[in-house]
Amino acid sequence: MRLAEPYLLKGYKIYMDNYFSSPALFYNLWLNGTLACGTLRSNRRGVPDKMKNAHPCKGQMMAFNNGTLVAVKFSDKKEVCLLTTIHEGKMVNTAKRDSEGNLIAKPDCVLDYNHNMGAVDRCDQMVAYAGFDRRTLKWWKKVFFHMLGLAVLNSYILYKQQTANPVLHRIFRRQLVSQLVSAAEISGPQQKGRRRQSAEVLQRLTARHFIGYSPSTGRKAHASRKCIVCGPAETDLFRSQHPGETVPKSCGRMTCFQCKQCQVALCVEPCFELFHTTAEFVLAYKRQRRQEEE
């Protein structure tokens, strides 16, 4: 009633879908000089039980009238219920014919509803083509992507109004995505030259570091772990020299020492120095190994 308040007592006719339709609403609108028509959910309060249990044959209808409200149940491809204060609930011949050449008849409220609700149904249809189909328990995600789809559809409608030869809706969406992506790439930060080092790398290379034993595990006084420098480096060297073979667990030395500040396992020589003096310590270790072999 709050939505319809600006249109009350002015002779308007309101068409709505089954989310809003109810006998109580339609009666209140009729008391305020406003007629209404819309599809109806059969489990709404006030719907007669005869209508819920009625099942008309295909192409037939059943109408229920209390003097003010007219409820219609029509069977076409499937059963549909409508509620109206505008129509009488009569069958009206359409200009279409069936496969046998007979004129197709439909209730007057169905024809007017399809004519006046076409824009709303068309909007839902076009948004559904690129709808958010992922299953989620968070309701706000569906609302967000539905609003985003409506915004894209509205922009397409404005585009069609201002363009002599508009492209199809799906092509418009693709071009819109391409322009948004290209705009993000242009406006994003441009990195020139060498990549900036993170604060963690800078601290590893500049701060003071001291070597110490690894903490106890209960069984051993000092736990042994694989060195963070020679472990990955030895693995890469083995894969380059023996392609296709399984990397043995012995690649990389086990050590009971670690850096007290960084809390990573390191061999005393040369891994501790390489880790704290070079940014790419794995490459530095492999380079040193190759020089020793030569």
C-alpha positions as CSV (number, residue, x, y, z in Angstrom):
1,M,0.0,0.0,0.0
2,R,2.9,2.3,0.6
3,L,4.2,1.7,-2.9
4,A,0.8,2.4,-4.4
5,E,0.1,5.5,-2.2
6,P,1.0,8.1,-4.9
7,Y,-1.5,6.5,-7.4
8,L,-4.5,6.0,-5.1
9,L,-7.9,7.6,-5.9
10,K,-6.7,8.6,-9.4
11,G,-8.3,5.8,-11.4
12,Y,-5.1,3.9,-12.1
13,K,-4.9,0.2,-13.0
14,I,-1.9,-1.6,-11.4
15,Y,-0.5,-4.9,-12.8
16,M,1.8,-6.9,-10.5
17,D,3.3,-10.4,-10.2
18,N,2.5,-13.0,-7.6
19,Y,5.0,-11.7,-5.1
20,F,2.6,-8.8,-4.3
21,S,-0.8,-10.2,-5.2
22,S,-3.2,-11.1,-2.4
23,P,-7.0,-10.8,-2.0
24,A,-6.6,-8.4,1.0
25,L,-4.3,-6.1,-1.0
26,F,-6.6,-6.0,-4.0
27,Y,-9.6,-5.3,-1.9
28,N,-7.9,-2.4,-0.1
29,L,-6.8,-1.0,-3.5
30,W,-10.4,-1.2,-4.7
31,L,-11.6,0.7,-1.7
32,N,-9.1,3.4,-2.6
33,G,-10.3,3.7,-6.2
34,T,-7.5,1.7,-7.7
35,L,-8.0,-1.4,-9.8
36,A,-5.4,-4.2,-10.0
37,C,-4.6,-7.4,-11.8
38,G,-1.8,-9.9,-11.2
39,T,-0.8,-13.6,-11.0
40,L,-1.6,-15.2,-7.7
41,R,-0.1,-17.9,-5.5
42,S,-2.7,-20.5,-4.7
43,N,-1.5,-20.7,-1.1
44,R,-2.2,-17.1,-0.3
45,R,-4.5,-16.4,2.6
46,G,-8.0,-15.7,1.4
47,V,-7.8,-17.9,-1.7
48,P,-10.9,-20.3,-1.8
49,D,-10.2,-24.0,-1.3
50,K,-12.2,-24.8,-4.4
51,M,-9.7,-22.9,-6.5
52,K,-6.7,-24.7,-4.9
53,N,-8.2,-28.1,-5.6
54,A,-9.5,-27.2,-9.1
55,H,-7.7,-28.6,-12.2
56,P,-9.2,-27.4,-15.5
57,C,-8.4,-29.1,-18.7
58,K,-5.9,-27.6,-21.1
59,G,-7.3,-24.5,-22.8
60,Q,-10.1,-24.2,-20.2
61,M,-10.5,-21.9,-17.2
62,M,-12.4,-21.7,-13.9
63,A,-13.5,-18.4,-12.4
64,F,-14.4,-17.5,-8.8
65,N,-16.2,-14.2,-8.1
66,N,-17.3,-12.6,-4.8
67,G,-18.7,-9.5,-6.4
68,T,-15.5,-7.4,-6.1
69,L,-12.6,-9.8,-6.7
70,V,-12.4,-12.3,-9.6
71,A,-10.0,-15.2,-9.3
72,V,-9.2,-17.2,-12.5
73,K,-7.4,-20.5,-12.9
74,F,-6.4,-21.2,-16.5
75,S,-4.6,-24.2,-17.9
76,D,-2.3,-23.7,-20.9
77,K,1.1,-25.2,-20.8
78,K,0.7,-25.2,-17.1
79,E,-1.8,-24.0,-14.6
80,V,-1.7,-20.3,-13.7
81,C,-3.8,-18.4,-11.2
82,L,-4.7,-14.7,-11.6
83,L,-6.6,-12.3,-9.4
84,T,-8.2,-9.2,-10.8
85,T,-10.7,-6.3,-10.0
86,I,-10.6,-5.1,-13.6
87,H,-11.9,-8.0,-15.6
88,E,-15.0,-10.2,-15.6
89,G,-13.1,-13.5,-16.1
90,K,-14.4,-14.3,-19.6
91,M,-12.7,-16.2,-22.4
92,V,-11.6,-14.0,-25.4
93,N,-10.6,-15.2,-28.8
94,T,-7.1,-14.2,-29.9
95,A,-5.8,-13.7,-33.4
96,K,-3.8,-16.9,-33.2
97,R,-4.8,-20.4,-34.3
98,D,-3.7,-23.8,-33.2
99,S,-2.3,-26.6,-35.3
100,E,-5.8,-27.7,-36.3
101,G,-6.8,-24.2,-37.4
102,N,-9.0,-23.4,-34.5
103,L,-8.9,-19.9,-32.9
104,I,-7.1,-19.9,-29.5
105,A,-9.1,-18.4,-26.6
106,K,-7.7,-17.1,-23.4
107,P,-9.1,-15.3,-20.4
108,D,-9.3,-11.5,-20.7
109,C,-7.2,-11.0,-17.6
110,V,-4.4,-13.2,-19.0
111,L,-4.2,-11.2,-22.3
112,D,-4.1,-7.9,-20.5
113,Y,-1.6,-9.2,-17.9
114,N,0.8,-10.4,-20.7
115,H,0.4,-7.1,-22.5
116,N,1.0,-4.8,-19.5
117,M,3.6,-7.0,-17.7
118,G,5.7,-7.6,-20.8
119,A,8.3,-5.1,-19.9
120,V,8.9,-6.6,-16.4
121,D,9.0,-10.2,-17.7
122,R,11.3,-9.1,-20.5
123,C,13.6,-7.4,-18.0
124,D,13.8,-10.6,-15.9
125,Q,14.5,-12.6,-19.0
126,M,17.3,-10.5,-20.2
127,V,19.0,-10.3,-16.8
128,A,18.6,-14.1,-16.4
129,Y,20.7,-14.7,-19.6
130,A,23.9,-13.6,-17.6
131,G,22.6,-14.4,-14.1
132,F,24.6,-15.3,-11.0
133,D,24.2,-19.1,-11.0
134,R,26.7,-20.1,-8.3
135,R,25.2,-21.7,-5.3
136,T,25.8,-19.6,-2.1
137,L,24.5,-19.4,1.4
138,K,25.1,-15.6,1.5
139,W,21.9,-13.9,0.3
140,W,23.6,-10.5,-0.2
141,K,25.8,-12.0,-3.0
142,K,22.7,-12.8,-5.1
143,V,21.3,-9.3,-4.4
144,F,24.6,-7.7,-5.4
145,F,24.9,-9.5,-8.7
146,H,21.2,-9.0,-9.5
147,M,21.6,-5.3,-9.0
148,L,24.8,-5.4,-11.2
149,G,22.9,-7.2,-13.9
150,L,20.1,-4.6,-13.8
151,A,22.6,-1.8,-14.1
152,V,24.2,-3.4,-17.2
153,L,20.7,-3.9,-18.7
154,N,19.7,-0.3,-18.0
155,S,22.9,0.9,-19.6
156,Y,22.2,-1.3,-22.7
157,I,18.7,0.3,-23.0
158,L,20.1,3.8,-22.8
159,Y,22.7,2.8,-25.4
160,K,20.0,1.5,-27.8
161,Q,18.0,4.8,-27.4
162,Q,21.1,6.9,-28.4
163,T,22.6,4.7,-31.1
164,A,21.3,4.3,-34.7
165,N,22.6,0.8,-35.2
166,P,23.0,-0.8,-31.8
167,V,24.8,-4.2,-31.4
168,L,23.1,-7.2,-29.8
169,H,22.9,-7.5,-26.0
170,R,25.5,-10.2,-25.7
171,I,28.0,-8.3,-27.8
172,F,27.3,-5.2,-25.7
173,R,28.2,-7.1,-22.6
174,R,31.4,-8.5,-24.1
175,Q,32.5,-5.0,-25.2
176,L,31.6,-3.6,-21.7
177,V,33.7,-6.3,-20.0
178,S,36.7,-5.6,-22.3
179,Q,36.5,-1.8,-21.7
180,L,36.3,-2.3,-17.9
181,V,39.3,-4.7,-17.9
182,S,41.3,-2.4,-20.2
183,A,40.5,0.6,-18.0
184,A,41.6,-1.2,-14.9
185,E,44.9,-2.2,-16.5
186,I,45.5,1.4,-17.5
187,S,44.6,2.9,-14.2
188,G,46.5,0.3,-12.2
189,P,50.0,0.8,-10.9
190,Q,52.7,0.6,-13.5
191,Q,55.9,-1.1,-12.4
192,K,59.0,0.1,-14.2
193,G,62.4,-1.4,-13.9
194,R,63.2,-4.0,-11.2
195,R,60.3,-5.1,-8.9
196,R,60.3,-3.5,-5.5
197,Q,61.3,-5.8,-2.7
198,S,58.9,-6.4,0.1
199,A,59.4,-5.3,3.6
200,E,60.1,-8.9,4.7
201,V,62.9,-9.2,2.1
202,L,64.4,-5.8,3.0
203,Q,64.4,-6.8,6.7
204,R,66.1,-10.1,5.9
205,L,68.9,-8.4,4.0
206,T,69.5,-5.4,6.3
207,A,68.6,-6.3,9.9
208,R,71.0,-8.0,12.3
209,H,70.7,-11.8,12.5
210,F,72.1,-14.5,14.7
211,I,72.3,-18.2,14.4
212,G,71.1,-20.6,17.0
213,Y,69.7,-24.1,17.6
214,S,66.2,-25.2,16.6
215,P,63.7,-25.6,19.5
216,S,63.2,-29.0,21.1
217,T,60.5,-31.4,19.9
218,G,60.4,-33.5,23.1
219,R,62.3,-36.5,21.7
220,K,65.3,-34.5,20.5
221,A,67.0,-31.6,22.2
222,H,67.2,-29.8,18.9
223,A,64.9,-30.6,16.0
224,S,66.3,-31.2,12.5
225,R,64.7,-29.5,9.6
226,K,65.5,-29.2,5.9
227,C,67.5,-26.1,5.1
228,I,65.4,-23.4,3.3
229,V,68.3,-22.6,1.0
230,C,69.9,-25.8,-0.1
231,G,66.7,-27.9,0.1
232,P,64.9,-26.2,-2.9
233,A,68.2,-25.6,-4.7
234,E,69.3,-29.3,-4.6
235,T,65.8,-30.4,-5.7
236,D,65.9,-28.1,-8.7
237,L,69.4,-29.3,-9.6
238,F,68.3,-33.0,-9.3
239,R,65.3,-32.4,-11.6
240,S,67.4,-30.7,-14.2
241,Q,70.0,-33.5,-14.2
242,H,67.5,-36.4,-13.9
243,P,64.3,-35.4,-15.7
244,G,61.3,-37.6,-15.0
245,E,62.8,-39.3,-11.9
246,T,61.3,-39.0,-8.4
247,V,63.2,-36.6,-6.2
248,P,64.8,-38.4,-3.3
249,K,64.2,-37.2,0.2
250,S,67.9,-36.7,0.7
251,C,68.0,-33.7,-1.6
252,G,68.9,-30.8,0.7
253,R,70.7,-31.0,4.0
254,M,69.0,-31.5,7.3
255,T,70.2,-29.0,9.9
256,C,69.5,-28.3,13.6
257,F,70.4,-24.7,13.3
258,Q,68.1,-21.7,12.5
259,C,68.1,-18.0,12.4
260,K,66.8,-16.6,15.7
261,Q,65.2,-13.7,14.1
262,C,63.7,-15.3,10.9
263,Q,62.8,-18.6,12.5
264,V,63.9,-20.6,9.4
265,A,66.2,-23.6,9.2
266,L,69.6,-22.8,7.8
267,C,72.9,-24.5,7.4
268,V,75.8,-22.7,9.0
269,E,77.9,-22.6,5.8
270,P,77.1,-21.3,3.2
271,C,73.3,-21.0,3.5
272,F,73.1,-18.6,6.5
273,E,75.2,-16.0,4.7
274,L,73.4,-16.5,1.3
275,F,70.0,-16.2,2.9
276,H,70.9,-12.8,4.5
277,T,72.9,-11.3,1.8
278,T,71.1,-12.1,-1.5
279,A,67.5,-11.6,-2.5
280,E,67.4,-14.7,-4.7
281,F,69.2,-17.0,-2.4
282,V,68.2,-20.2,-4.2
283,L,69.7,-19.0,-7.5
284,A,72.8,-17.9,-5.6
285,Y,73.3,-21.3,-4.1
286,K,72.8,-23.1,-7.4
287,R,75.3,-20.7,-9.0
288,Q,77.8,-21.4,-6.3
289,R,77.4,-25.2,-6.7
290,R,78.0,-25.0,-10.5
291,Q,81.2,-23.0,-9.9
292,E,82.5,-25.6,-7.4
293,E,81.8,-28.4,-9.8
294,E,83.6,-26.6,-12.6
